[in-house]
Amino acid sequence: MPDALRPSASAALGAWAARVRANREQVDQFREATPSDFYAPIAGMFRADPRRRDEPTLESLRALVQPDDVVLDIGAGGGRYALPLALACREVIAIDPSAGMRQVLAAGMAEHGIHNIQVVDGRWPADAAGIQGDVALIAHLGYDVEDIGPFLDAMESATRRKCVAMLLSQPPPTEADRLWPLVHGVERAALPSLPEFLTLLLARGRLFQVDLVDRPLQTYAEPEHALTWLRQQLWTAPGSDKDRRLEEVARQRLEERNGRYALSWEPVAAGVVTWTADR
């Protein structure tokens, strides 16, 4: 009989894939909008000062990087971590498929005079043949990767010293997921997150360390910024009946504190997970 407390690698991979597939199929059923670049509308939200010292998750990452390291940042996005890590290591190889995100990263490099980042236009692992690093990082990536086994295999093969994954204790769109019953009339099929990732690593025979820290709250300068993110997560088309319902619910849920807006002010834990590439 299968052991729920000690699943096989195939069982864990299958369960992960089933969650991701259910989440995607629900999007296919209810979406009203299909953006060509999913992250372009919110890419600017990922801008951050690379010299900031007030983010516990970033401090955990800095402690893992050595001055002579080449860091492979898979899904680097707008450079929230690629830029500060480039200040702490020899080179960062930042791979991301979103043109909008890469534009934000390039702007950050220019603004802060950071030149030791190699930007790769592509998706991991299909467009990353031959790329190697001392440390490979996925930060808030992997939740929606259905075929996670080959993804992690490629990550481990590309790593000379250490693999690092930063994941939340709950799926990143949790606050948006709570609005699905009010907008679409159904409960959201939730993505896997940190607990499932740790189960998956153990099932794959990987021992790991976890540093649990509080993630910075997801806040917005304007209610409209939050609505942009929510439209993306609920796939509503601006001006539709469902979109008007979403806007109504969002404005009811948003709470302002000190000039910032949030759907929730409750802290969410993030896990910085490290393991070696040795099999």
Secondary structure as the mmCIF struct_conf table of DSSP 4:
data_model
#
loop_
_struct_conf.conf_type_id
_struct_conf.id
_struct_conf.beg_label_comp_id
_struct_conf.beg_label_asym_id
_struct_conf.beg_label_seq_id
_struct_conf.end_label_comp_id
_struct_conf.end_label_asym_id
_struct_conf.end_label_seq_id
TURN_TY1_P TURN_TY1_P1 ALA A 4 LEU A 5
BEND BEND1 ARG A 6 ARG A 6
HELX_RH_AL_P HELX_RH_AL_P1 ALA A 9 PHE A 30
BEND BEND2 GLU A 32 GLU A 32
BEND BEND3 SER A 36 ASP A 37
TURN_TY1_P TURN_TY1_P2 PHE A 38 TYR A 39
HELX_RH_3T_P HELX_RH_3T_P1 ALA A 40 PHE A 46
TURN_TY1_P TURN_TY1_P3 PRO A 50 ARG A 51
HELX_RH_AL_P HELX_RH_AL_P2 PRO A 56 LEU A 64
TURN_TY1_P TURN_TY1_P4 PRO A 67 ASP A 68
HELX_LH_PP_P HELX_LH_PP_P1 ASP A 69 ASP A 69
STRN STRN1 VAL A 70 ILE A 74
TURN_TY1_P TURN_TY1_P5 GLY A 75 GLY A 75
TURN_TY1_P TURN_TY1_P6 GLY A 77 GLY A 78
TURN_TY1_P TURN_TY1_P7 ARG A 80 TYR A 81
HELX_RH_AL_P HELX_RH_AL_P3 ALA A 82 ALA A 86
TURN_TY1_P TURN_TY1_P8 LEU A 87 ALA A 88
BEND BEND4 CYS A 89 ARG A 90
STRN STRN2 GLU A 91 ASP A 96
BEND BEND5 PRO A 97 PRO A 97
HELX_RH_AL_P HELX_RH_AL_P4 ALA A 99 HIS A 112
TURN_TY1_P TURN_TY1_P9 GLY A 113 GLY A 113
STRN STRN3 ILE A 117 ASP A 121
BEND BEND6 GLY A 122 GLY A 122
TURN_TY1_P TURN_TY1_P10 TRP A 124 ASP A 127
TURN_TY1_P TURN_TY1_P11 ALA A 129 GLY A 130
STRN STRN4 GLY A 133 ALA A 139
BEND BEND7 HIS A 140 HIS A 140
BEND BEND8 GLY A 142 GLY A 142
TURN_TY1_P TURN_TY1_P12 TYR A 143 ASP A 144
BEND BEND9 GLU A 146 ASP A 147
HELX_RH_AL_P HELX_RH_AL_P5 ILE A 148 SER A 157
TURN_TY1_P TURN_TY1_P13 ALA A 158 ALA A 158
STRN STRN5 THR A 159 LEU A 168
BEND BEND10 SER A 169 GLN A 170
TURN_TY1_P TURN_TY1_P14 PRO A 172 PRO A 173
HELX_RH_AL_P HELX_RH_AL_P6 THR A 174 ASP A 177
TURN_TY1_P TURN_TY1_P15 ARG A 178 LEU A 179
HELX_RH_AL_P HELX_RH_AL_P7 TRP A 180 VAL A 183
TURN_TY1_P TURN_TY1_P16 HIS A 184 HIS A 184
BEND BEND11 GLY A 185 VAL A 186
HELX_LH_PP_P HELX_LH_PP_P2 ALA A 190 PRO A 192
HELX_RH_AL_P HELX_RH_AL_P8 LEU A 194 ALA A 203
TURN_TY1_P TURN_TY1_P17 ARG A 204 GLY A 205
STRN STRN6 GLN A 209 ARG A 215
HELX_LH_PP_P HELX_LH_PP_P3 PRO A 216 LEU A 217
STRN STRN7 TYR A 220 TYR A 220
BEND BEND12 ALA A 221 GLU A 222
HELX_RH_AL_P HELX_RH_AL_P9 PRO A 223 LEU A 234
TURN_TY1_P TURN_TY1_P18 TRP A 235 TRP A 235
HELX_LH_PP_P HELX_LH_PP_P4 THR A 236 ALA A 237
TURN_TY1_P TURN_TY1_P19 PRO A 238 GLY A 239
BEND BEND13 SER A 240 SER A 240
HELX_RH_AL_P HELX_RH_AL_P10 ASP A 241 ARG A 253
STRN STRN8 GLU A 255 ARG A 257
TURN_TY1_P TURN_TY1_P20 ASN A 258 GLY A 259
STRN STRN9 ARG A 260 ALA A 262
BEND BEND14 LEU A 263 LEU A 263
BEND BEND15 GLU A 266 GLU A 266
STRN STRN10 VAL A 268 TRP A 275
BEND BEND16 ALA A 277 ALA A 277
#
